[in-house]
Each structure stands twice: as C-alpha cells, then as structure tokens.
C-alpha cells in the first residue's frame, strides 16, 4: 500500500467535505442547537405561564371553597351556593368569569364531592391540575375531621417520612466520597447516545461518498492512479478527520455559547430558572405516569437536579453532590475510551459501509444490504439506554464484548466502573475485528467499485469476498 498516494486521497476527501456549505452550516448551527437545548427549556417554562383567569365557584358542599386560594394566574370568585350554573354557562362574560367550577353537595356516605369545570376555551393543564389538587386537599381534610380524633391531621403529618438515601463510594485508600447514581446515569446516556450518533452519521457519510463517486464514474479516473484499498482507506480516514474536526468545533462553540449566555443572563439567574418553584410545580404536575428508564419519574429527577438550595442541616447541596460524584469518575479514562471506541467503532462500521457503497449504484439499492449492519448498531444503542440500570448484567456485559455493539455499550458502562481486564479485552477484540472486516471490505470494494449494471446481492458479496 502506497501511503503517499493514500495521503493524497485523505487530503482530497477532507478538503472536499470541510469546504462544503452544508459542513459549515451544520458545524456552526449544531452548537447553537446544543446550547439552546440546555437553556431554552428553562426559559420556556418560565414564560409559559397562563394568562390570569377568573374562576367562578359554586360550592354546594361547603368544604372546598376555603381551600381555593388565589395565586398569580388564578382568582377565585364565590358565586354562592344558590347561583344558577346554567345561566353562567350561557354567558360567561356577563358573569365576569372565564371558568365556572361547580362543586356538588357533600356525599356523606362516600365522604366525597363531584367537581365539574366549564369554560369557553380548553383550560391549561396547570390550572386544571391545581384546582383538582386543592379539591382533593379539602376532601382529605374533611375525611380526617370525620374521624373525630383530636389532632389527627398533625399525627398523620408527623408519621410521614422523607428519608433521603445518601450513597458513597470507598476508594482503595478507604476514603469515602459522595456518589449520586443519577449523575452516572446521565453521563452513561450522553456518552452512549453521542457515540451512536457519530458512528451512524459519519459511517453513512462514507457510504454516500463512495456511491456518489461510483455513480458519477469519477472512481474510474481515481482507480487509474491509486489502488482500491488506498482509495477506500483514504476515504475512511479522510471522513474520520472531518468527524473529529466537527466534533472538536462543536464542543468549543457550545461551551463558548453557554459562557456568553451565562455572561448575559447571569449564572445565578440561569441556574435559578431550573430551581424556580413554578417550574418545579409544573413538571411535578406532569410527572404522574411519565416515567424515565429505571422507574425514575420526572418529579424525582427534577428534585435531584434542582435541589441546590434548601438543604437540610449537614447535608451537601445539589452542586456539591454533582461535583463530588464527577470527582469519583476518571474523566481521563472516559476521554481516552471515548476517542478509542469512536475511532475503532467508526473504522469498523465505515469499512463495512464502504463495501456496501461499492456494491450499489444508488442509495436506494443500499437499503437491503445495509440492514444487517445497522441492526447491531441499533441494538448497541438500546443496550446503552439501559446500561445504567444493571451495568454488570449478562446482556450488558456481552454487549460490551461483542465488537459490533461494544463501542457504544462499553462506553455506557465505564462511568459505573469496569474491571481493567474487561476494558482491555473489549478493546483488543474490537481492533482485531476491525482488521478482519477491513480486509474483507477491501476485497469486496476492489470488485464492487467497478461493477455496473447489476443489482448486487449478499451472494455476490460472498463471491467477491472469496475471490483470490
């Protein structure tokens, strides 16, 4: 293999990609998108409050109205127990209300009430959830009083427990440090998803580049000057350099934009948005039935992420927990593992995608051939999504060893701690598998890149692979 010629191919592939307007556009717009993901949810939640509403109340039960206290966006108006609901529903503006809330007479047998809301426009979820919550508080208070036990409400309140489990890790020197599993979970998900995105994106870019040159017959000119293996590996390495360039620029530009945002809005204000009481209340109202992987509901996740202020005496703040947990993680190892598994995971899949690209004349024909290649990549992604739940389970372990899933699955395991022998074994298997696949892909590429006029099948690929 002539490395000088291959270097020329690498340069050509790299410069062709980075000079494209699409590359520049994605490179500079993606950091804006990433920064927006970090900042906009808080800003949107702060600004997504409903307009002030007048809620007319007809309380025939006599127990609910005292619990309907006003807030910033809702003002309750007592219309009297004898008011006509039908008259108000016929003309809301004449009654001076936006919403009509009717409470039925008290059902003494079941100790409950029936509540109905009427409005000309659908109510926002915040208002409906708030009203429902306060009606339930009123009914609960009535039921407590009905037992006739003195101070029962105080007794029940004192019985409730809110014990928070503090987790620690102990190093070889016996030092104990705070260890929050939620931080490991977030890091595991981010690493797994990022690697999946990069491998899938840039491996597909290699295949598209091969198909483009083959369909335009440019490859025939190139093959007159370089060998097929030099062309294939030059193209793969060239796109890899494009990927690394784009990745580094994304990180730098995203950090710069976040720094600018903090400078303009103020770090305390930006962090305060995430801990804002109304924001927390809104997400808590949304949380029932909306569970994250591992049975972590949104309310718990939000509380863990935003509890940076009101901390019980002697307990670390949320930021201290985050910093302590990150301090337990070997960030150098994670960075090295990310680069290693990205490079060799990309090389493994890119070589296979290059072979597929050489066997077809357009991307429509590639769909059938690339399915067996994309399935392991997708499987690795799903393993990574649940690796934090049981990082040492058998399926996650084997997923981190099998070379077609290990780049993503192993990276998702690393934050939870992986024995050195397992990490080294996974890396060795991945490198050896890449060499074997690269050799096979090169043989397919050599024949397929000049094959025209026939739709290739797996049988054809096998025949080309066995040619001497």
C-alpha positions as CSV (number, residue, x, y, z in Angstrom):
1,X,0.0,0.0,0.0
2,X,1.4,3.4,-1.1
3,X,0.9,5.7,1.9
4,X,1.8,8.8,0.0
5,X,-1.0,8.2,-2.5
6,X,-3.4,7.3,0.3
7,X,-2.5,10.6,2.0
8,X,-3.4,12.5,-1.2
9,X,-6.8,10.7,-1.1
10,X,-7.2,11.6,2.6
11,X,-6.5,15.3,1.8
12,X,-8.9,15.3,-1.1
13,X,-11.7,13.7,0.9
14,X,-11.1,16.0,3.9
15,X,-10.9,19.3,2.0
16,X,-13.9,18.4,-0.2
17,X,-16.0,17.8,2.9
18,X,-15.0,20.8,5.0
19,X,-15.3,23.2,2.1
20,X,-19.0,22.3,1.5
21,X,-21.6,24.8,2.7
22,X,-23.5,22.0,4.4
23,X,-20.5,21.2,6.6
24,X,-20.0,24.8,7.6
25,X,-23.7,25.3,8.2
26,X,-24.1,22.1,10.4
27,X,-20.8,22.9,12.2
28,X,-21.9,26.4,13.3
29,X,-25.7,25.7,13.7
30,X,-25.3,22.5,15.8
31,X,-23.7,24.3,18.8
32,X,-26.5,26.8,18.7
33,X,-28.9,23.9,18.9
34,X,-27.0,22.2,21.7
35,X,-26.8,25.4,23.7
36,X,-30.5,26.0,23.1
37,X,-31.3,22.6,24.4
38,X,-29.5,23.5,27.7
39,X,-31.1,27.0,28.1
40,X,-34.4,27.1,26.3
41,X,-36.4,24.6,28.4
42,X,-35.8,26.8,31.5
43,X,-36.7,30.0,29.6
44,X,-39.8,28.4,28.1
45,X,-41.0,27.1,31.4
46,X,-40.6,30.5,33.0
47,X,-42.5,32.2,30.2
48,X,-45.2,29.5,29.6
49,X,-47.5,30.7,32.4
50,X,-51.2,31.0,31.6
51,X,-52.9,34.4,31.5
52,X,-54.8,35.4,34.6
53,X,-58.2,33.6,34.9
54,X,-61.3,34.5,36.9
55,X,-62.8,31.2,38.2
56,X,-66.4,31.4,39.4
57,X,-67.1,28.9,42.1
58,X,-70.5,27.4,43.1
59,X,-69.7,25.4,46.2
60,X,-72.7,23.4,47.4
61,X,-70.6,21.2,49.6
62,X,-69.4,23.9,52.0
63,X,-65.9,22.4,52.4
64,X,-64.0,23.2,49.2
65,X,-64.2,27.0,48.9
66,X,-61.8,27.8,51.8
67,X,-59.1,25.8,50.0
68,X,-59.4,27.7,46.8
69,X,-56.9,30.5,47.4
70,X,-55.8,32.9,44.7
71,X,-52.4,32.7,43.0
72,X,-50.6,34.7,40.3
73,X,-52.7,33.4,37.4
74,X,-56.0,32.3,39.1
75,X,-58.5,34.3,41.0
76,X,-61.5,32.5,42.6
77,X,-64.8,34.3,42.8
78,X,-67.5,32.9,45.2
79,X,-70.8,33.0,43.2
80,X,-72.8,31.5,46.1
81,X,-74.2,28.0,46.6
82,X,-77.6,29.1,45.1
83,X,-76.2,30.5,41.9
84,X,-77.5,29.1,38.6
85,X,-74.8,27.2,36.7
86,X,-76.9,27.2,33.5
87,X,-77.2,31.0,33.5
88,X,-73.5,31.4,33.9
89,X,-72.7,28.8,31.2
90,X,-74.9,30.7,28.8
91,X,-72.9,34.0,29.2
92,X,-69.5,33.8,30.9
93,X,-68.7,37.5,30.1
94,X,-71.9,38.7,31.9
95,X,-70.9,36.8,35.0
96,X,-67.4,38.2,34.8
97,X,-65.7,34.8,34.9
98,X,-63.6,32.8,32.5
99,X,-64.1,29.4,34.1
100,X,-67.0,28.0,36.1
101,X,-66.3,25.5,38.8
102,X,-69.3,23.6,40.4
103,X,-68.9,21.5,43.5
104,X,-71.8,19.1,44.2
105,X,-73.4,18.7,47.6
106,X,-71.4,16.6,50.0
107,X,-71.8,12.8,49.6
108,X,-71.8,11.9,53.3
109,X,-71.8,8.1,52.6
110,X,-68.7,8.1,50.5
111,X,-67.3,11.3,52.0
112,X,-66.5,13.0,48.7
113,X,-67.8,15.5,46.2
114,X,-68.2,15.8,42.5
115,X,-66.4,18.6,40.7
116,X,-67.0,20.0,37.2
117,X,-65.3,22.8,35.3
118,X,-66.8,24.7,32.4
119,X,-65.1,27.2,30.1
120,X,-65.4,28.5,26.5
121,X,-61.8,27.6,25.8
122,X,-60.0,24.5,26.9
123,X,-58.2,25.1,30.2
124,X,-54.4,24.8,30.5
125,X,-53.1,21.8,32.3
126,X,-51.6,23.9,35.1
127,X,-54.9,25.4,36.1
128,X,-56.8,22.1,35.9
129,X,-54.2,20.2,38.0
130,X,-54.1,23.0,40.6
131,X,-57.8,23.1,41.1
132,X,-58.0,19.3,41.3
133,X,-55.2,19.2,43.8
134,X,-56.9,21.7,46.1
135,X,-60.3,20.0,45.9
136,X,-58.6,16.7,47.0
137,X,-56.9,18.6,49.9
138,X,-60.4,19.8,51.0
139,X,-61.9,16.3,50.8
140,X,-58.9,14.7,52.6
141,X,-59.2,17.4,55.4
142,X,-62.9,16.6,55.7
143,X,-62.3,12.9,56.0
144,X,-59.7,13.4,58.7
145,X,-62.1,15.6,60.7
146,X,-64.8,13.0,60.3
147,X,-62.9,10.5,62.5
148,X,-63.2,12.9,65.4
149,X,-59.8,12.1,66.7
150,X,-58.1,15.1,68.2
151,X,-55.0,16.4,66.3
152,X,-55.3,13.6,63.8
153,X,-54.0,15.8,61.0
154,X,-50.9,16.6,62.9
155,X,-50.4,13.0,63.9
156,X,-50.6,11.9,60.2
157,X,-48.3,14.7,59.2
158,X,-45.7,13.7,61.8
159,X,-45.9,10.0,60.7
160,X,-44.9,10.8,57.1
161,X,-41.2,10.1,56.4
162,X,-38.9,11.7,53.9
163,X,-35.7,9.8,54.3
164,X,-33.1,10.5,51.5
165,X,-30.6,7.8,50.8
166,X,-27.0,9.1,50.7
167,X,-24.7,6.9,48.6
168,X,-20.9,6.8,48.9
169,X,-18.0,5.1,47.2
170,X,-14.9,3.9,49.0
171,X,-11.6,4.1,47.2
172,X,-8.6,1.8,47.8
173,X,-7.3,4.2,50.5
174,X,-10.6,3.9,52.3
175,X,-11.7,7.4,51.6
176,X,-15.4,7.9,51.4
177,X,-16.9,10.3,48.7
178,X,-20.5,11.1,47.8
179,X,-21.7,9.1,44.8
180,X,-25.0,10.0,43.1
181,X,-26.3,7.3,40.7
182,X,-28.3,9.9,38.8
183,X,-25.1,11.6,37.6
184,X,-23.7,8.3,36.4
185,X,-26.9,7.6,34.6
186,X,-26.9,10.9,32.8
187,X,-23.2,10.5,31.8
188,X,-23.8,7.0,30.6
189,X,-26.8,8.0,28.4
190,X,-25.0,11.0,27.0
191,X,-21.8,9.0,26.1
192,X,-23.8,6.1,24.5
193,X,-26.1,8.4,22.5
194,X,-23.3,10.6,21.3
195,X,-21.2,7.7,20.1
196,X,-24.2,6.1,18.4
197,X,-24.9,9.4,16.6
198,X,-21.3,10.0,15.4
199,X,-20.7,6.4,14.2
200,X,-24.1,6.2,12.4
201,X,-23.7,9.7,10.9
202,X,-20.1,9.5,9.6
203,X,-20.2,5.9,8.5
204,X,-23.2,6.8,6.4
205,X,-21.2,9.7,5.0
206,X,-18.5,7.3,3.8
207,X,-21.1,5.1,2.1
208,X,-22.7,8.2,0.4
209,X,-19.3,9.4,-0.8
210,X,-18.5,6.0,-2.3
211,X,-21.9,5.8,-4.1
212,X,-21.6,9.4,-5.3
213,X,-18.2,8.8,-6.9
214,X,-19.2,5.4,-8.4
215,X,-22.5,6.8,-9.9
216,X,-20.6,9.8,-11.4
217,X,-17.8,7.5,-12.8
218,X,-15.2,9.6,-11.0
219,X,-14.0,6.5,-9.3
220,X,-12.7,5.1,-12.7
221,X,-10.4,8.1,-13.0
222,X,-9.2,7.7,-9.4
223,X,-8.6,3.9,-9.8
224,X,-6.2,4.6,-12.7
225,X,-3.9,6.3,-10.2
226,X,-4.4,4.6,-6.9
227,X,-5.2,1.1,-5.7
228,X,-8.7,0.3,-4.5
229,X,-7.5,-0.3,-0.9
230,X,-5.7,3.0,-0.9
231,X,-8.8,4.8,-2.1
232,X,-11.1,3.0,0.4
233,X,-8.9,3.7,3.4
234,X,-8.1,7.2,2.3
235,X,-11.8,7.9,2.1
236,X,-12.5,6.4,5.5
237,X,-9.6,8.2,7.2
238,X,-10.5,11.5,5.5
239,X,-14.1,11.4,6.7
240,X,-12.8,10.4,10.2
241,X,-10.7,13.6,10.3
242,X,-13.8,15.6,9.2
243,X,-15.7,14.0,12.1
244,X,-13.0,14.8,14.6
245,X,-12.8,18.4,13.3
246,X,-16.5,18.8,13.6
247,X,-16.7,17.2,17.0
248,X,-14.0,19.5,18.5
249,X,-15.6,22.6,16.9
250,X,-19.0,21.6,18.3
251,X,-17.6,21.3,21.9
252,X,-15.7,24.6,21.7
253,X,-18.5,26.5,20.2
254,X,-21.1,25.1,22.5
255,X,-19.0,25.9,25.6
256,X,-18.5,29.4,24.2
257,X,-22.2,30.0,23.6
258,X,-23.1,28.7,27.1
259,X,-20.4,31.1,28.5
260,X,-21.9,34.0,26.6
261,X,-25.4,33.1,27.8
262,X,-24.3,33.0,31.4
263,X,-22.5,36.3,31.0
264,X,-25.6,38.0,29.6
265,X,-28.3,36.4,31.8
266,X,-26.1,35.8,34.8
267,X,-25.1,32.4,36.1
268,X,-27.2,32.7,39.2
269,X,-30.3,33.7,37.2
270,X,-29.8,30.9,34.7
271,X,-29.4,28.3,37.5
272,X,-32.3,29.9,39.4
273,X,-34.6,29.2,36.5
274,X,-34.1,25.5,36.9
275,X,-34.9,25.7,40.6
276,X,-37.8,28.1,40.2
277,X,-40.8,27.0,42.3
278,X,-43.3,27.4,39.5
279,X,-41.1,25.4,37.1
280,X,-40.8,22.6,39.6
281,X,-44.6,22.6,40.3
282,X,-45.3,22.4,36.6
283,X,-43.0,19.4,36.0
284,X,-44.3,17.7,39.1
285,X,-47.9,18.0,37.8
286,X,-46.7,16.4,34.5
287,X,-44.9,13.6,36.2
288,X,-47.6,11.1,37.1
289,X,-47.4,8.2,34.6
290,X,-44.4,9.7,32.8
291,X,-41.5,7.5,34.0
292,X,-38.0,7.5,32.8
293,X,-36.0,4.3,32.3
294,X,-35.3,2.6,35.6
295,X,-38.6,3.8,37.1
296,X,-37.3,7.3,37.8
297,X,-40.2,9.7,37.5
298,X,-39.8,13.3,36.3
299,X,-40.5,14.6,39.8
300,X,-37.7,12.7,41.4
301,X,-35.3,13.6,38.6
302,X,-36.2,17.3,38.8
303,X,-35.8,17.3,42.6
304,X,-32.4,15.6,42.4
305,X,-31.3,18.1,39.7
306,X,-32.6,21.3,41.2
307,X,-32.2,20.8,44.9
308,X,-29.2,23.2,45.2
309,X,-30.6,25.5,47.8
310,X,-32.9,24.4,50.7
311,X,-30.6,21.7,52.1
312,X,-31.1,20.1,55.5
313,X,-28.5,20.8,58.1
314,X,-25.4,18.8,57.5
315,X,-26.5,17.7,54.0
316,X,-24.5,18.6,50.9
317,X,-26.1,20.8,48.3
318,X,-27.0,19.5,44.9
319,X,-24.0,21.2,43.3
320,X,-21.7,19.6,45.9
321,X,-23.2,16.2,45.1
322,X,-22.6,16.7,41.4
323,X,-19.0,17.9,41.8
324,X,-18.2,15.1,44.3
325,X,-19.7,12.5,42.0
326,X,-17.8,13.8,39.0
327,X,-14.7,13.7,41.1
328,X,-15.1,10.0,41.6
329,X,-15.1,9.4,37.8
330,X,-11.8,9.0,36.0
331,X,-12.5,11.7,33.3
332,X,-9.1,10.9,31.7
333,X,-10.1,7.3,31.2
334,X,-13.5,8.3,29.8
335,X,-12.0,10.7,27.3
336,X,-9.4,8.1,26.2
337,X,-12.1,5.4,26.0
338,X,-14.4,7.8,24.0
339,X,-11.7,8.5,21.5
340,X,-10.7,4.9,21.2
341,X,-14.1,3.4,20.8
342,X,-15.1,6.3,18.5
343,X,-12.1,5.8,16.2
344,X,-12.2,2.0,16.0
345,X,-16.0,1.8,16.2
346,X,-16.2,4.2,13.3
347,X,-13.4,2.4,11.3
348,X,-15.3,-0.9,11.8
349,X,-18.6,0.4,10.6
350,X,-17.2,2.7,8.0
351,X,-15.3,-0.1,6.3
352,X,-18.5,-2.2,6.1
353,X,-20.5,0.8,4.8
354,X,-17.8,1.5,2.2
355,X,-18.0,-2.1,1.0
356,X,-21.8,-1.7,0.7
357,X,-21.5,1.6,-1.1
358,X,-19.1,0.0,-3.6
359,X,-21.7,-2.8,-4.4
360,X,-24.6,-0.5,-5.3
361,X,-25.1,2.4,-7.8
362,X,-27.6,4.5,-5.7
363,X,-28.6,4.8,-2.1
364,X,-32.0,3.2,-2.7
365,X,-30.2,-0.1,-3.6
366,X,-28.1,0.1,-0.4
367,X,-31.1,-0.2,2.0
368,X,-31.3,-4.0,1.8
369,X,-27.6,-4.6,2.1
370,X,-27.0,-2.2,5.0
371,X,-29.8,-3.7,7.2
372,X,-27.6,-6.4,8.7
373,X,-25.0,-3.7,9.5
374,X,-27.4,-1.2,11.1
375,X,-29.2,-3.7,13.3
376,X,-26.2,-4.3,15.6
377,X,-25.6,-0.6,15.8
378,X,-29.2,0.0,16.9
379,X,-29.0,-2.9,19.3
380,X,-26.0,-1.3,20.9
381,X,-27.9,1.9,21.3
382,X,-30.7,0.2,23.1
383,X,-28.3,-1.6,25.4
384,X,-26.7,1.7,26.2
385,X,-30.0,3.2,27.1
386,X,-30.5,0.7,29.9
387,X,-26.8,0.0,30.8
388,X,-27.1,2.3,33.9
389,X,-29.9,0.1,35.3
390,X,-27.7,-3.0,35.5
391,X,-24.2,-2.3,34.2
392,X,-22.9,-5.7,35.2
393,X,-25.8,-7.8,33.9
394,X,-25.0,-10.5,31.4
395,X,-26.7,-8.8,28.4
396,X,-24.8,-5.5,29.0
397,X,-21.5,-7.4,29.7
398,X,-21.8,-9.4,26.4
399,X,-22.9,-6.2,24.6
400,X,-19.7,-4.6,25.7
401,X,-17.6,-7.5,24.5
402,X,-19.2,-8.2,21.1
403,X,-17.3,-5.9,18.7
404,X,-20.3,-4.7,16.8
405,X,-22.0,-3.4,19.9
406,X,-19.0,-2.8,22.3
407,X,-18.1,0.7,21.2
408,X,-21.4,2.1,22.5
409,X,-22.3,-0.5,25.2
410,X,-18.8,-0.4,26.9
411,X,-18.7,3.4,26.9
412,X,-22.1,3.4,28.6
413,X,-20.7,1.1,31.3
414,X,-17.4,2.9,32.1
415,X,-18.9,5.6,34.4
416,X,-20.1,2.8,36.7
417,X,-16.7,1.2,36.8
418,X,-15.4,-1.6,34.6
419,X,-12.6,-4.1,35.5
420,X,-9.5,-3.3,33.6
421,X,-9.3,-6.8,32.1
422,X,-12.8,-6.4,30.6
423,X,-12.0,-3.0,29.1
424,X,-8.7,-4.2,27.6
425,X,-10.3,-7.4,26.3
426,X,-13.1,-5.4,24.7
427,X,-10.6,-3.1,23.0
428,X,-8.5,-5.9,21.7
429,X,-11.5,-7.8,20.3
430,X,-12.7,-4.6,18.6
431,X,-9.3,-3.9,17.0
432,X,-8.9,-7.5,15.7
433,X,-12.5,-7.5,14.4
434,X,-11.8,-4.2,12.6
435,X,-8.7,-5.7,10.9
436,X,-10.7,-8.7,9.7
437,X,-13.6,-6.6,8.5
438,X,-11.3,-4.1,6.8
439,X,-9.6,-6.9,4.9
440,X,-12.9,-8.4,3.8
441,X,-14.4,-5.0,2.9
442,X,-11.3,-4.2,0.9
443,X,-11.8,-7.3,-1.2
444,X,-15.4,-6.5,-1.8
445,X,-14.6,-2.9,-2.6
446,X,-12.0,-3.9,-5.1
447,X,-14.5,-5.8,-7.2
448,X,-17.7,-3.9,-6.5
449,X,-16.4,-0.4,-7.2
450,X,-16.1,-1.1,-10.9
451,X,-19.2,-3.3,-11.2
452,X,-22.1,-1.6,-13.1
453,X,-25.5,-2.6,-14.5
454,X,-26.4,-5.3,-12.0
455,X,-28.1,-5.2,-8.6
456,X,-25.8,-6.8,-6.1
457,X,-27.0,-9.4,-3.6
458,X,-25.4,-11.0,-0.5
459,X,-24.5,-13.9,-2.7
460,X,-22.5,-11.6,-4.9
461,X,-20.7,-10.0,-1.9
462,X,-19.8,-13.5,-0.7
463,X,-18.4,-14.4,-4.1
464,X,-16.3,-11.3,-4.2
465,X,-15.0,-11.9,-0.7
466,X,-13.8,-15.4,-1.7
467,X,-12.0,-14.2,-4.9
468,X,-8.3,-14.5,-4.8
